[in-house]
Amino acid sequence: MRTTERGSHPSKPFGTEMTYNHPTDRGIDSLDQRHLMSIILFLHENGPSGKMEIYDAVSRNASMPKRLGALMELNILDSDGNLFSLTEIGRDIAVKLSDIEDRLSMEHRP
């Protein structure tokens, strides 16, 4: 699925079309949406959690249901209707993100 937006992207002149691929078509860029990595890391650290727990810890932004849906579509999250949890792929990604976060934290310590 591809969507097109007319607009003023810095590298595109006004009136030209910008084409965006569906999140599942973009590889690692799929995780570039705001809060996606935070959701993954939260579930990695806290285990299966309800929506309100995730919202309280990550963000109460109105787009959070869309973010959870995007992660489910990417097969990173699963839900039983009450709780969200990481899939096997999600757990693998979470471990790598956590390692990156730890490494960056060590690099910035005095």
C-alpha positions in Angstrom: 0.0 0.0 0.0 1.4 3.4 -1.0 0.1 6.7 0.0 0.9 10.0 -1.6 1.0 13.4 -0.1 1.3 16.8 -1.7 3.3 19.2 0.3 6.4 21.1 1.1 9.0 18.5 1.9 12.4 20.4 2.2 13.9 18.5 -0.7 10.8 18.6 -2.9 9.4 21.8 -4.5 5.8 22.7 -3.7 3.2 20.8 -5.6 5.4 17.7 -6.3 4.2 14.4 -4.9 6.0 12.6 -2.2 5.5 8.8 -2.1 5.6 6.9 1.2 5.8 3.2 1.4 3.7 1.2 3.9 5.6 0.7 7.1 6.1 -3.0 6.5 7.9 -2.1 3.2 10.6 0.0 4.8 12.8 -2.3 6.8 14.4 -0.6 9.8 12.7 2.7 8.9 9.5 1.0 10.1 10.6 1.8 13.6 11.2 5.4 12.8 7.7 6.5 13.9 7.6 8.3 17.2 7.3 6.1 20.3 7.7 2.7 18.5 11.1 1.9 20.0 9.9 3.2 23.4 7.0 0.8 23.3 9.2 -2.1 22.4 11.7 -1.3 25.2 8.9 -0.8 27.7 7.4 -4.3 27.0 10.9 -5.8 27.0 11.6 -4.4 30.5 8.1 -4.9 31.9 6.6 -7.9 30.1 3.0 -8.1 28.8 1.1 -5.0 29.7 -2.3 -3.3 29.1 -2.8 -0.3 27.0 -3.1 2.1 29.9 0.2 0.8 31.4 1.9 1.4 28.1 0.3 4.9 27.7 1.2 5.9 31.2 4.8 4.8 30.7 5.4 5.9 27.1 2.9 8.6 26.0 -0.7 9.6 26.2 -0.5 10.9 22.6 -3.7 10.4 20.6 -1.8 8.4 18.0 -0.7 5.7 20.5 -3.4 3.2 19.3 -2.1 3.6 15.8 1.5 3.0 17.1 0.4 -0.2 18.8 -1.4 -1.3 15.6 1.7 -0.6 13.5 3.8 -2.8 15.7 1.2 -5.5 15.5 1.1 -5.2 11.7 4.9 -5.6 11.7 4.5 -8.8 13.8 6.5 -7.2 16.7 3.6 -7.1 19.1 0.8 -9.5 19.8 -2.4 -8.9 21.8 -4.9 -11.2 23.5 -7.4 -8.3 23.7 -6.3 -7.2 27.1 -2.5 -7.4 27.2 0.2 -6.5 24.6 3.3 -8.6 24.5 6.3 -8.9 22.2 6.4 -11.7 19.6 9.5 -13.7 19.1 10.6 -11.2 16.4 9.7 -8.4 18.8 11.9 -9.9 21.6 14.8 -10.2 19.2 14.5 -6.6 18.2 14.1 -5.5 21.8 17.3 -7.2 22.9 19.2 -5.4 20.1 17.6 -2.1 20.9 18.4 -2.6 24.6 22.0 -3.4 23.7 22.2 -0.2 21.6 20.7 1.9 24.3 23.1 0.5 26.9 26.1 1.1 24.6 25.1 4.7 23.9 24.6 5.2 27.7 28.1 4.0 28.3 29.5 6.3 25.6 28.1 9.3 27.3 29.2 8.7 30.8 32.0 10.9 32.2 
